[in-house]
Amino acid sequence: MRTVFLFFLIILIPTASAYSGVFEILNEKAYDDSLDIVTEYNTPDKTVQESEHIRGWIDIIGFKKTVRLDVVVYSNVSEPIVQYDYWADNFGEDDHLDKLEFLDQRLIIHDGSIISEVDIHLNYHHSTKIITTDCDLDGCTTSTHTHKKYYDEYITLSTHEDLPIQYPTLDQINPIITVYNYSFYPHIEIEIQIQPFETKTTFTYDNESITRMSMMGVAATGAVNLSECLYWEGESDLFVTKNITAILKINTTEFNPNNLTIITSSPYETKIVTNYTISTVEYDQEEQIKKSGVIWPLAILIIFGYGVKKCMKLWSEMI
């Protein structure tokens, strides 16, 4: 009895809650569709680049929206995380800084690499004291003034990294919708295969939804670690599920494909599924049950008779 009770407890516990509980125990954060939850990246390489009076460094420390699946790291190449710093240096005693400013930043993709560049401008002047002496009949006077000569200086800080592996795009898969016109159990089965890099597929009908989760994830250092799974999220009076299939519990005469929306997702894209293949199965299950009503009792009698015969034989041998 205890075993049966535990079995029903396992069935009734929602799968998603079980995953959340594991994450809480591990003190990690479950993937919730947002890849911006990752904030830790590589320590920057502060190798100094320099011109005559400008010093600075730049480094690509990682990429935003990064996921790790089966040891392979995928990322969004358009969003590298760049850190840099710059300062003025190596001035003489009579040199004076007027301006040190950031001008521009750009990304360049070339030959399997992503290059990040930052342009810096420095303006300074060199001061020279000039002493002049003017003499007339009354004597000589000495005056001093400062002559300033201005200079502009530029530097482009540059770094590069190998392009990250791009996460595969989702294919357009046509779902198979089967309408079962059973008098005993009319229903609609919606089957769409799970793609290798898909994270979830959401089925919506008349504003009620259910979601098939095909990947789970945990935020880790520098990436979201993804792993394959299969469970369903969401509660609905319209839907039940069977393995990867969503089943609509409605009368088949009420089914309108225009009210059905299927959206499949990966960490980097969502795609509305179209081009349904719809077929109808006409099958009176109630009538089949009536027909099989004669067969089952006969089969039971045959099995029972066979068992009695075996028992009688064993009994005679024992006597």
Phi and psi restraints in degrees (value plus and minus 20) as a CYANA .aco file:
   2 ARG   PHI     -81.5   -41.5
   2 ARG   PSI     -60.2   -20.2
   3 THR   PHI     -81.6   -41.6
   3 THR   PSI     -62.8   -22.8
   4 VAL   PHI     -83.5   -43.5
   4 VAL   PSI     -61.4   -21.4
   5 PHE   PHI     -81.7   -41.7
   5 PHE   PSI     -64.3   -24.3
   6 LEU   PHI     -84.5   -44.5
   6 LEU   PSI     -57.4   -17.4
   7 PHE   PHI     -79.4   -39.4
   7 PHE   PSI     -65.5   -25.5
   8 PHE   PHI     -88.4   -48.4
   8 PHE   PSI     -52.3   -12.3
   9 LEU   PHI     -82.3   -42.3
   9 LEU   PSI     -63.1   -23.1
  10 ILE   PHI     -82.3   -42.3
  10 ILE   PSI     -59.8   -19.8
  11 ILE   PHI     -85.1   -45.1
  11 ILE   PSI     -58.3   -18.3
  12 LEU   PHI    -100.9   -60.9
  12 LEU   PSI     -40.1    -0.1
  13 ILE   PHI     -93.2   -53.2
  13 ILE   PSI     104.3   144.3
  14 PRO   PHI     -83.3   -43.3
  14 PRO   PSI     117.7   157.7
  15 THR   PHI     -82.9   -42.9
  15 THR   PSI     -63.0   -23.0
  16 ALA   PHI     -80.0   -40.0
  16 ALA   PSI     -58.2   -18.2
  17 SER   PHI     -84.0   -44.0
  17 SER   PSI     -56.9   -16.9
  18 ALA   PHI     -82.2   -42.2
  18 ALA   PSI     -63.7   -23.7
  19 TYR   PHI     -81.7   -41.7
  19 TYR   PSI     -64.5   -24.5
  20 SER   PHI     -80.9   -40.9
  20 SER   PSI     -60.3   -20.3
  21 GLY   PHI     -83.2   -43.2
  21 GLY   PSI     -60.2   -20.2
  22 VAL   PHI     -80.6   -40.6
  22 VAL   PSI     -63.3   -23.3
  23 PHE   PHI     -83.5   -43.5
  23 PHE   PSI     -58.7   -18.7
  24 GLU   PHI     -84.8   -44.8
  24 GLU   PSI     -59.3   -19.3
  25 ILE   PHI     -83.1   -43.1
  25 ILE   PSI     -60.7   -20.7
  26 LEU   PHI     -99.9   -59.9
  26 LEU   PSI     -23.8    16.2
  27 ASN   PHI      38.2    78.2
  27 ASN   PSI      20.0    60.0
  28 GLU   PHI    -140.9  -100.9
  28 GLU   PSI     143.2   183.2
  29 LYS   PHI    -123.4   -83.4
  29 LYS   PSI     109.3   149.3
  30 ALA   PHI     -92.7   -52.7
  30 ALA   PSI     123.8   163.8
  31 TYR   PHI     -83.1   -43.1
  31 TYR   PSI     107.1   147.1
  32 ASP   PHI    -145.9  -105.9
  32 ASP   PSI      15.1    55.1
  33 ASP   PHI      60.5   100.5
  33 ASP   PSI     -31.3     8.7
  34 SER   PHI    -122.7   -82.7
  34 SER   PSI     100.3   140.3
  35 LEU   PHI    -108.2   -68.2
  35 LEU   PSI     -18.2    21.8
  36 ASP   PHI    -103.3   -63.3
  36 ASP   PSI     -18.9    21.1
  37 ILE   PHI     -95.5   -55.5
  37 ILE   PSI     -32.3     7.7
  38 VAL   PHI    -107.1   -67.1
  38 VAL   PSI     104.4   144.4
  39 THR   PHI    -143.5  -103.5
  39 THR   PSI     -28.0    12.0
  40 GLU   PHI    -120.8   -80.8
  40 GLU   PSI     110.3   150.3
  41 TYR   PHI    -156.3  -116.3
  41 TYR   PSI    -193.2  -153.2
  42 ASN   PHI     -87.6   -47.6
  42 ASN   PSI     132.9   172.9
  43 THR   PHI     -91.6   -51.6
  43 THR   PSI     111.1   151.1
  44 PRO   PHI     -86.6   -46.6
  44 PRO   PSI     125.5   165.5
  45 ASP   PHI    -106.1   -66.1
  45 ASP   PSI      91.2   131.2
  46 LYS   PHI    -117.3   -77.3
  46 LYS   PSI      24.4    64.4
  47 THR   PHI     -87.0   -47.0
  47 THR   PSI     103.8   143.8
  48 VAL   PHI     -99.4   -59.4
  48 VAL   PSI     113.0   153.0
  49 GLN   PHI    -130.5   -90.5
  49 GLN   PSI     128.6   168.6
  50 GLU   PHI    -169.4  -129.4
  50 GLU   PSI     132.8   172.8
  51 SER   PHI    -136.6   -96.6
  51 SER   PSI    -177.0  -137.0
  52 GLU   PHI     -84.8   -44.8
  52 GLU   PSI     -63.5   -23.5
  53 HIS   PHI    -146.6  -106.6
  53 HIS   PSI     -17.5    22.5
  54 ILE   PHI    -133.3   -93.3
  54 ILE   PSI     114.5   154.5
  55 ARG   PHI    -143.3  -103.3
  55 ARG   PSI     127.3   167.3
  56 GLY   PHI    -195.4  -155.4
  56 GLY   PSI     149.7   189.7
  57 TRP   PHI    -162.5  -122.5
  57 TRP   PSI     139.1   179.1
  58 ILE   PHI    -171.1  -131.1
  58 ILE   PSI     124.2   164.2
  59 ASP   PHI    -175.7  -135.7
  59 ASP   PSI     123.3   163.3
  60 ILE   PHI    -109.4   -69.4
  60 ILE   PSI      91.9   131.9
  61 ILE   PHI    -115.8   -75.8
  61 ILE   PSI     -22.0    18.0
  62 GLY   PHI     141.2   181.2
  62 GLY   PSI    -190.8  -150.8
  63 PHE   PHI    -151.8  -111.8
  63 PHE   PSI     122.3   162.3
  64 LYS   PHI     -91.1   -51.1
  64 LYS   PSI     139.6   179.6
  65 LYS   PHI      33.6    73.6
  65 LYS   PSI      36.0    76.0
  66 THR   PHI    -123.2   -83.2
  66 THR   PSI     115.7   155.7
  67 VAL   PHI    -147.1  -107.1
  67 VAL   PSI     133.4   173.4
  68 ARG   PHI    -142.7  -102.7
  68 ARG   PSI     103.3   143.3
  69 LEU   PHI    -155.7  -115.7
  69 LEU   PSI     100.1   140.1
  70 ASP   PHI      33.3    73.3
  70 ASP   PSI      26.0    66.0
  71 VAL   PHI      55.3    95.3
  71 VAL   PSI     -36.2     3.8
  72 VAL   PHI    -104.6   -64.6
  72 VAL   PSI     113.4   153.4
  73 VAL   PHI    -119.9   -79.9
  73 VAL   PSI     105.7   145.7
  74 TYR   PHI    -134.7   -94.7
  74 TYR   PSI     131.2   171.2
  75 SER   PHI    -173.8  -133.8
  75 SER   PSI     155.2   195.2
  76 ASN   PHI    -120.0   -80.0
  76 ASN   PSI      86.2   126.2
  77 VAL   PHI     -82.8   -42.8
  77 VAL   PSI     -42.2    -2.2
  78 SER   PHI     -98.3   -58.3
  78 SER   PSI     -24.6    15.4
  79 GLU   PHI    -149.4  -109.4
  79 GLU   PSI      44.0    84.0
  80 PRO   PHI     -91.9   -51.9
  80 PRO   PSI     133.4   173.4
  81 ILE   PHI    -120.6   -80.6
  81 ILE   PSI      91.4   131.4
  82 VAL   PHI    -131.2   -91.2
  82 VAL   PSI     111.2   151.2
  83 GLN   PHI    -139.4   -99.4
  83 GLN   PSI     125.0   165.0
  84 TYR   PHI    -176.3  -136.3
  84 TYR   PSI     143.6   183.6
  85 ASP   PHI    -173.0  -133.0
  85 ASP   PSI     134.4   174.4
  86 TYR   PHI    -173.0  -133.0
  86 TYR   PSI     136.4   176.4
  87 TRP   PHI    -178.5  -138.5
  87 TRP   PSI     145.1   185.1
  88 ALA   PHI    -115.7   -75.7
  88 ALA   PSI     126.7   166.7
  89 ASP   PHI    -178.2  -138.2
  89 ASP   PSI     148.1   188.1
  90 ASN   PHI      45.5    85.5
  90 ASN   PSI      21.9    61.9
  91 PHE   PHI    -110.8   -70.8
  91 PHE   PSI     126.3   166.3
  92 GLY   PHI     -98.9   -58.9
  92 GLY   PSI     156.1   196.1
  93 GLU   PHI     -82.1   -42.1
  93 GLU   PSI     -52.7   -12.7
  94 ASP   PHI    -123.9   -83.9
  94 ASP   PSI      -5.9    34.1
  95 ASP   PHI    -115.9   -75.9
  95 ASP   PSI     121.6   161.6
  96 HIS   PHI    -157.2  -117.2
  96 HIS   PSI     109.6   149.6
  97 LEU   PHI     -96.7   -56.7
  97 LEU   PSI     110.2   150.2
  98 ASP   PHI    -124.7   -84.7
  98 ASP   PSI     -60.3   -20.3
  99 LYS   PHI    -176.8  -136.8
  99 LYS   PSI     116.6   156.6
 100 LEU   PHI    -152.4  -112.4
 100 LEU   PSI      96.1   136.1
 101 GLU   PHI    -161.7  -121.7
 101 GLU   PSI     131.2   171.2
 102 PHE   PHI     -99.9   -59.9
 102 PHE   PSI     114.2   154.2
 103 LEU   PHI    -125.7   -85.7
 103 LEU   PSI     -70.8   -30.8
 104 ASP   PHI    -180.9  -140.9
 104 ASP   PSI     134.3   174.3
 105 GLN   PHI    -154.6  -114.6
 105 GLN   PSI     121.1   161.1
 106 ARG   PHI    -169.3  -129.3
 106 ARG   PSI     139.2   179.2
 107 LEU   PHI    -137.6   -97.6
 107 LEU   PSI     118.2   158.2
 108 ILE   PHI    -150.3  -110.3
 108 ILE   PSI     108.6   148.6
 109 ILE   PHI    -124.7   -84.7
 109 ILE   PSI     101.6   141.6
 110 HIS   PHI    -171.7  -131.7
 110 HIS   PSI     105.7   145.7
 111 ASP   PHI      32.2    72.2
 111 ASP   PSI      29.6    69.6
 112 GLY   PHI      59.1    99.1
 112 GLY   PSI     -11.8    28.2
 113 SER   PHI    -147.4  -107.4
 113 SER   PSI     137.6   177.6
 114 ILE   PHI    -134.9   -94.9
 114 ILE   PSI     106.2   146.2
 115 ILE   PHI    -131.1   -91.1
 115 ILE   PSI     112.0   152.0
 116 SER   PHI    -134.1   -94.1
 116 SER   PSI     110.1   150.1
 117 GLU   PHI    -148.8  -108.8
 117 GLU   PSI     122.8   162.8
 118 VAL   PHI    -149.7  -109.7
 118 VAL   PSI     107.6   147.6
 119 ASP   PHI    -117.2   -77.2
 119 ASP   PSI     110.3   150.3
 120 ILE   PHI    -141.7  -101.7
 120 ILE   PSI     120.2   160.2
 121 HIS   PHI    -141.5  -101.5
 121 HIS   PSI     116.3   156.3
 122 LEU   PHI    -146.2  -106.2
 122 LEU   PSI     116.0   156.0
 123 ASN   PHI    -145.2  -105.2
 123 ASN   PSI     109.0   149.0
 124 TYR   PHI    -166.1  -126.1
 124 TYR   PSI     148.1   188.1
 125 HIS   PHI    -153.1  -113.1
 125 HIS   PSI     132.7   172.7
 126 HIS   PHI    -128.5   -88.5
 126 HIS   PSI     108.2   148.2
 127 SER   PHI    -120.2   -80.2
 127 SER   PSI     114.9   154.9
 128 THR   PHI    -148.8  -108.8
 128 THR   PSI     103.5   143.5
 129 LYS   PHI    -100.5   -60.5
 129 LYS   PSI     108.8   148.8
 130 ILE   PHI    -137.8   -97.8
 130 ILE   PSI     103.5   143.5
 131 ILE   PHI    -126.2   -86.2
 131 ILE   PSI     107.0   147.0
 132 THR   PHI    -141.5  -101.5
 132 THR   PSI     125.7   165.7
 133 THR   PHI    -143.8  -103.8
 133 THR   PSI     104.5   144.5
 134 ASP   PHI    -134.5   -94.5
 134 ASP   PSI     110.1   150.1
 135 CYS   PHI    -140.1  -100.1
 135 CYS   PSI     122.8   162.8
 136 ASP   PHI    -162.4  -122.4
 136 ASP   PSI    -184.2  -144.2
 137 LEU   PHI     -85.8   -45.8
 137 LEU   PSI     -44.2    -4.2
 138 ASP   PHI    -107.0   -67.0
 138 ASP   PSI     -28.4    11.6
 139 GLY   PHI     110.5   150.5
 139 GLY   PSI    -186.9  -146.9
 140 CYS   PHI    -135.3   -95.3
 140 CYS   PSI     122.7   162.7
 141 THR   PHI    -143.3  -103.3
 141 THR   PSI     122.3   162.3
 142 THR   PHI    -132.5   -92.5
 142 THR   PSI     113.8   153.8
 143 SER   PHI    -149.9  -109.9
 143 SER   PSI     131.4   171.4
 144 THR   PHI    -147.1  -107.1
 144 THR   PSI     114.1   154.1
 145 HIS   PHI    -161.7  -121.7
 145 HIS   PSI     142.9   182.9
 146 THR   PHI    -126.8   -86.8
 146 THR   PSI     108.6   148.6
 147 HIS   PHI    -120.3   -80.3
 147 HIS   PSI     108.4   148.4
 148 LYS   PHI    -131.2   -91.2
 148 LYS   PSI     110.2   150.2
 149 LYS   PHI    -136.8   -96.8
 149 LYS   PSI     106.7   146.7
 150 TYR   PHI    -119.0   -79.0
 150 TYR   PSI     125.8   165.8
 151 TYR   PHI    -153.5  -113.5
 151 TYR   PSI     125.7   165.7
 152 ASP   PHI    -135.0   -95.0
 152 ASP   PSI     121.1   161.1
 153 GLU   PHI    -158.4  -118.4
 153 GLU   PSI     123.3   163.3
 154 TYR   PHI    -152.5  -112.5
 154 TYR   PSI     130.0   170.0
 155 ILE   PHI    -166.7  -126.7
 155 ILE   PSI     125.0   165.0
 156 THR   PHI    -133.1   -93.1
 156 THR   PSI      92.6   132.6
 157 LEU   PHI    -100.9   -60.9
 157 LEU   PSI     114.5   154.5
 158 SER   PHI    -160.2  -120.2
 158 SER   PSI     122.5   162.5
 159 THR   PHI    -167.4  -127.4
 159 THR   PSI     142.8   182.8
 160 HIS   PHI    -166.8  -126.8
 160 HIS   PSI     135.1   175.1
 161 GLU   PHI    -160.1  -120.1
 161 GLU   PSI     136.9   176.9
 162 ASP   PHI     -84.3   -44.3
 162 ASP   PSI     124.1   164.1
 163 LEU   PHI     -82.5   -42.5
 163 LEU   PSI     115.5   155.5
 164 PRO   PHI     -90.2   -50.2
 164 PRO   PSI     139.2   179.2
 165 ILE   PHI     -90.3   -50.3
 165 ILE   PSI     111.8   151.8
 166 GLN   PHI    -103.1   -63.1
 166 GLN   PSI     112.9   152.9
 167 TYR   PHI     -84.8   -44.8
 167 TYR   PSI     112.9   152.9
 168 PRO   PHI     -79.8   -39.8
 168 PRO   PSI     124.1   164.1
 169 THR   PHI     -99.7   -59.7
 169 THR   PSI     135.4   175.4
 170 LEU   PHI     -99.7   -59.7
 170 LEU   PSI     121.4   161.4
 171 ASP   PHI    -102.3   -62.3
 171 ASP   PSI     142.3   182.3
 172 GLN   PHI    -111.2   -71.2
 172 GLN   PSI      83.8   123.8
 173 ILE   PHI    -122.3   -82.3
 173 ILE   PSI     111.1   151.1
 174 ASN   PHI    -105.3   -65.3
 174 ASN   PSI     101.0   141.0
 175 PRO   PHI     -93.7   -53.7
 175 PRO   PSI     131.6   171.6
 176 ILE   PHI    -123.4   -83.4
 176 ILE   PSI      98.2   138.2
 177 ILE   PHI    -128.5   -88.5
 177 ILE   PSI     101.1   141.1
 178 THR   PHI    -133.9   -93.9
 178 THR   PSI     102.3   142.3
 179 VAL   PHI    -117.6   -77.6
 179 VAL   PSI      95.5   135.5
 180 TYR   PHI    -119.3   -79.3
 180 TYR   PSI      89.6   129.6
 181 ASN   PHI    -108.0   -68.0
 181 ASN   PSI      33.3    73.3
 182 TYR   PHI     -95.8   -55.8
 182 TYR   PSI     114.5   154.5
 183 SER   PHI     -91.5   -51.5
 183 SER   PSI     -48.8    -8.8
 184 PHE   PHI    -102.1   -62.1
 184 PHE   PSI     -60.7   -20.7
 185 TYR   PHI    -165.8  -125.8
 185 TYR   PSI      57.4    97.4
 186 PRO   PHI     -92.6   -52.6
 186 PRO   PSI     114.6   154.6
 187 HIS   PHI    -183.9  -143.9
 187 HIS   PSI     150.8   190.8
 188 ILE   PHI    -144.7  -104.7
 188 ILE   PSI     104.3   144.3
 189 GLU   PHI    -121.9   -81.9
 189 GLU   PSI     110.3   150.3
 190 ILE   PHI    -136.8   -96.8
 190 ILE   PSI      89.5   129.5
 191 GLU   PHI    -134.5   -94.5
 191 GLU   PSI     104.9   144.9
 192 ILE   PHI    -156.5  -116.5
 192 ILE   PSI     106.4   146.4
 193 GLN   PHI     -85.5   -45.5
 193 GLN   PSI     129.8   169.8
 194 ILE   PHI    -100.7   -60.7
 194 ILE   PSI     105.0   145.0
 195 GLN   PHI     -99.0   -59.0
 195 GLN   PSI     134.1   174.1
 196 PRO   PHI     -76.9   -36.9
 196 PRO   PSI     -54.6   -14.6
 197 PHE   PHI    -134.7   -94.7
 197 PHE   PSI      -0.6    39.4
 198 GLU   PHI    -100.9   -60.9
 198 GLU   PSI     123.8   163.8
 199 THR   PHI    -121.7   -81.7
 199 THR   PSI     -52.9   -12.9
 200 LYS   PHI    -184.3  -144.3
 200 LYS   PSI     140.5   180.5
 201 THR   PHI    -156.0  -116.0
 201 THR   PSI     109.2   149.2
 202 THR   PHI    -129.6   -89.6
 202 THR   PSI     109.7   149.7
 203 PHE   PHI    -127.8   -87.8
 203 PHE   PSI     104.9   144.9
 204 THR   PHI    -147.2  -107.2
 204 THR   PSI     110.7   150.7
 205 TYR   PHI    -160.0  -120.0
 205 TYR   PSI     104.0   144.0
 206 ASP   PHI      30.3    70.3
 206 ASP   PSI      26.1    66.1
 207 ASN   PHI      48.9    88.9
 207 ASN   PSI     -10.3    29.7
 208 GLU   PHI    -129.7   -89.7
 208 GLU   PSI     117.1   157.1
 209 SER   PHI    -150.6  -110.6
 209 SER   PSI     136.1   176.1
 210 ILE   PHI    -165.3  -125.3
 210 ILE   PSI     124.3   164.3
 211 THR   PHI    -143.1  -103.1
 211 THR   PSI     109.9   149.9
 212 ARG   PHI    -113.7   -73.7
 212 ARG   PSI      92.8   132.8
 213 MET   PHI    -110.5   -70.5
 213 MET   PSI     103.7   143.7
 214 SER   PHI    -133.0   -93.0
 214 SER   PSI     -24.5    15.5
 215 MET   PHI    -164.6  -124.6
 215 MET   PSI     127.6   167.6
 216 MET   PHI    -141.5  -101.5
 216 MET   PSI     139.7   179.7
 217 GLY   PHI    -168.0  -128.0
 217 GLY   PSI     136.1   176.1
 218 VAL   PHI    -151.3  -111.3
 218 VAL   PSI     111.9   151.9
 219 ALA   PHI     -87.0   -47.0
 219 ALA   PSI     107.0   147.0
 220 ALA   PHI    -150.4  -110.4
 220 ALA   PSI    -198.9  -158.9
 221 THR   PHI     -81.9   -41.9
 221 THR   PSI      94.7   134.7
 222 GLY   PHI      59.7    99.7
 222 GLY   PSI     -25.6    14.4
 223 ALA   PHI    -183.8  -143.8
 223 ALA   PSI     146.2   186.2
 224 VAL   PHI    -118.6   -78.6
 224 VAL   PSI     100.5   140.5
 225 ASN   PHI    -102.4   -62.4
 225 ASN   PSI      97.4   137.4
 226 LEU   PHI    -121.6   -81.6
 226 LEU   PSI     126.8   166.8
 227 SER   PHI    -164.1  -124.1
 227 SER   PSI     130.7   170.7
 228 GLU   PHI     -93.3   -53.3
 228 GLU   PSI     126.9   166.9
 229 CYS   PHI    -178.2  -138.2
 229 CYS   PSI    -197.4  -157.4
 230 LEU   PHI    -175.5  -135.5
 230 LEU   PSI      89.1   129.1
 231 TYR   PHI    -175.0  -135.0
 231 TYR   PSI     146.5   186.5
 232 TRP   PHI    -133.0   -93.0
 232 TRP   PSI     121.1   161.1
 233 GLU   PHI    -139.7   -99.7
 233 GLU   PSI     128.6   168.6
 234 GLY   PHI      78.5   118.5
 234 GLY   PSI     127.0   167.0
 235 GLU   PHI    -136.8   -96.8
 235 GLU   PSI     121.7   161.7
 236 SER   PHI    -172.7  -132.7
 236 SER   PSI     121.9   161.9
 237 ASP   PHI     -96.2   -56.2
 237 ASP   PSI     -36.1     3.9
 238 LEU   PHI    -111.7   -71.7
 238 LEU   PSI     -46.8    -6.8
 239 PHE   PHI    -131.8   -91.8
 239 PHE   PSI     124.1   164.1
 240 VAL   PHI    -148.6  -108.6
 240 VAL   PSI     151.6   191.6
 241 THR   PHI    -152.6  -112.6
 241 THR   PSI     135.6   175.6
 242 LYS   PHI    -166.2  -126.2
 242 LYS   PSI      85.7   125.7
 243 ASN   PHI      36.1    76.1
 243 ASN   PSI    -135.5   -95.5
 244 ILE   PHI    -115.3   -75.3
 244 ILE   PSI     -16.9    23.1
 245 THR   PHI    -120.0   -80.0
 245 THR   PSI     114.8   154.8
 246 ALA   PHI    -115.5   -75.5
 246 ALA   PSI     115.4   155.4
 247 ILE   PHI    -140.1  -100.1
 247 ILE   PSI     105.5   145.5
 248 LEU   PHI    -108.8   -68.8
 248 LEU   PSI     104.3   144.3
 249 LYS   PHI    -113.8   -73.8
 249 LYS   PSI      45.7    85.7
 250 ILE   PHI    -151.2  -111.2
 250 ILE   PSI     141.0   181.0
 251 ASN   PHI     -84.9   -44.9
 251 ASN   PSI     112.6   152.6
 252 THR   PHI     -80.9   -40.9
 252 THR   PSI     -47.1    -7.1
 253 THR   PHI     -91.4   -51.4
 253 THR   PSI     -37.6     2.4
 254 GLU   PHI    -112.9   -72.9
 254 GLU   PSI     -27.2    12.8
 255 PHE   PHI     -92.2   -52.2
 255 PHE   PSI     108.4   148.4
 256 ASN   PHI    -147.0  -107.0
 256 ASN   PSI      89.9   129.9
 257 PRO   PHI     -76.5   -36.5
 257 PRO   PSI     -45.7    -5.7
 258 ASN   PHI     -88.1   -48.1
 258 ASN   PSI     -38.7     1.3
 259 ASN   PHI    -109.2   -69.2
 259 ASN   PSI     -20.1    19.9
 260 LEU   PHI    -121.7   -81.7
 260 LEU   PSI     109.4   149.4
 261 THR   PHI    -146.4  -106.4
 261 THR   PSI     109.6   149.6
 262 ILE   PHI    -142.3  -102.3
 262 ILE   PSI     104.2   144.2
 263 ILE   PHI    -144.2  -104.2
 263 ILE   PSI     102.7   142.7
 264 THR   PHI    -125.9   -85.9
 264 THR   PSI     126.0   166.0
 265 SER   PHI    -155.4  -115.4
 265 SER   PSI     133.4   173.4
 266 SER   PHI    -149.9  -109.9
 266 SER   PSI     157.8   197.8
 267 PRO   PHI     -81.4   -41.4
 267 PRO   PSI     -38.5     1.5
 268 TYR   PHI    -138.9   -98.9
 268 TYR   PSI     -24.5    15.5
 269 GLU   PHI    -177.9  -137.9
 269 GLU   PSI     138.3   178.3
 270 THR   PHI    -147.5  -107.5
 270 THR   PSI     123.4   163.4
 271 LYS   PHI    -156.7  -116.7
 271 LYS   PSI     107.2   147.2
 272 ILE   PHI     -97.9   -57.9
 272 ILE   PSI     105.6   145.6
 273 VAL   PHI    -103.3   -63.3
 273 VAL   PSI     113.6   153.6
 274 THR   PHI    -150.3  -110.3
 274 THR   PSI    -192.2  -152.2
 275 ASN   PHI      36.9    76.9
 275 ASN   PSI      41.9    81.9
 276 TYR   PHI     -89.5   -49.5
 276 TYR   PSI     122.3   162.3
 277 THR   PHI    -122.6   -82.6
 277 THR   PSI      92.1   132.1
 278 ILE   PHI    -132.0   -92.0
 278 ILE   PSI     110.7   150.7
 279 SER   PHI    -153.6  -113.6
 279 SER   PSI     138.5   178.5
 280 THR   PHI    -142.4  -102.4
 280 THR   PSI     116.0   156.0
 281 VAL   PHI    -133.0   -93.0
 281 VAL   PSI      95.3   135.3
 282 GLU   PHI    -113.3   -73.3
 282 GLU   PSI      96.5   136.5
 283 TYR   PHI    -178.1  -138.1
 283 TYR   PSI      97.7   137.7
 284 ASP   PHI    -109.7   -69.7
 284 ASP   PSI      72.1   112.1
 285 GLN   PHI     -86.5   -46.5
 285 GLN   PSI     -52.9   -12.9
 286 GLU   PHI     -83.8   -43.8
 286 GLU   PSI     -60.1   -20.1
 287 GLU   PHI     -86.3   -46.3
 287 GLU   PSI     -58.5   -18.5
 288 GLN   PHI     -84.0   -44.0
 288 GLN   PSI     -57.1   -17.1
 289 ILE   PHI     -84.6   -44.6
 289 ILE   PSI     -59.7   -19.7
 290 LYS   PHI     -83.0   -43.0
 290 LYS   PSI     -62.2   -22.2
 291 LYS   PHI     -86.0   -46.0
 291 LYS   PSI     -57.9   -17.9
 292 SER   PHI     -98.3   -58.3
 292 SER   PSI     -25.6    14.4
 293 GLY   PHI     -84.8   -44.8
 293 GLY   PSI     -47.8    -7.8
 294 VAL   PHI    -100.4   -60.4
 294 VAL   PSI     -54.3   -14.3
 295 ILE   PHI     -90.5   -50.5
 295 ILE   PSI     -62.8   -22.8
 296 TRP   PHI     -83.7   -43.7
 296 TRP   PSI     -66.4   -26.4
 297 PRO   PHI     -80.5   -40.5
 297 PRO   PSI     -58.2   -18.2
 298 LEU   PHI     -83.0   -43.0
 298 LEU   PSI     -62.8   -22.8
 299 ALA   PHI     -83.6   -43.6
 299 ALA   PSI     -58.9   -18.9
 300 ILE   PHI     -85.6   -45.6
 300 ILE   PSI     -61.4   -21.4
 301 LEU   PHI     -83.0   -43.0
 301 LEU   PSI     -61.2   -21.2
 302 ILE   PHI     -82.5   -42.5
 302 ILE   PSI     -65.9   -25.9
 303 ILE   PHI     -83.5   -43.5
 303 ILE   PSI     -62.6   -22.6
 304 PHE   PHI     -82.6   -42.6
 304 PHE   PSI     -64.3   -24.3
 305 GLY   PHI     -81.6   -41.6
 305 GLY   PSI     -61.0   -21.0
 306 TYR   PHI     -82.3   -42.3
 306 TYR   PSI     -61.4   -21.4
 307 GLY   PHI     -85.1   -45.1
 307 GLY   PSI     -60.9   -20.9
 308 VAL   PHI     -82.4   -42.4
 308 VAL   PSI     -62.1   -22.1
 309 LYS   PHI     -80.7   -40.7
 309 LYS   PSI     -63.5   -23.5
 310 LYS   PHI     -84.6   -44.6
 310 LYS   PSI     -60.5   -20.5
 311 CYS   PHI     -85.0   -45.0
 311 CYS   PSI     -62.2   -22.2
 312 MET   PHI     -83.5   -43.5
 312 MET   PSI     -58.1   -18.1
 313 LYS   PHI     -85.0   -45.0
 313 LYS   PSI     -64.5   -24.5
 314 LEU   PHI     -83.7   -43.7
 314 LEU   PSI     -58.5   -18.5
 315 TRP   PHI     -85.4   -45.4
 315 TRP   PSI     -61.0   -21.0
 316 SER   PHI     -86.6   -46.6
 316 SER   PSI     -55.9   -15.9
 317 GLU   PHI     -87.2   -47.2
 317 GLU   PSI     -56.6   -16.6
 318 MET   PHI     -88.8   -48.8
 318 MET   PSI     -53.0   -13.0
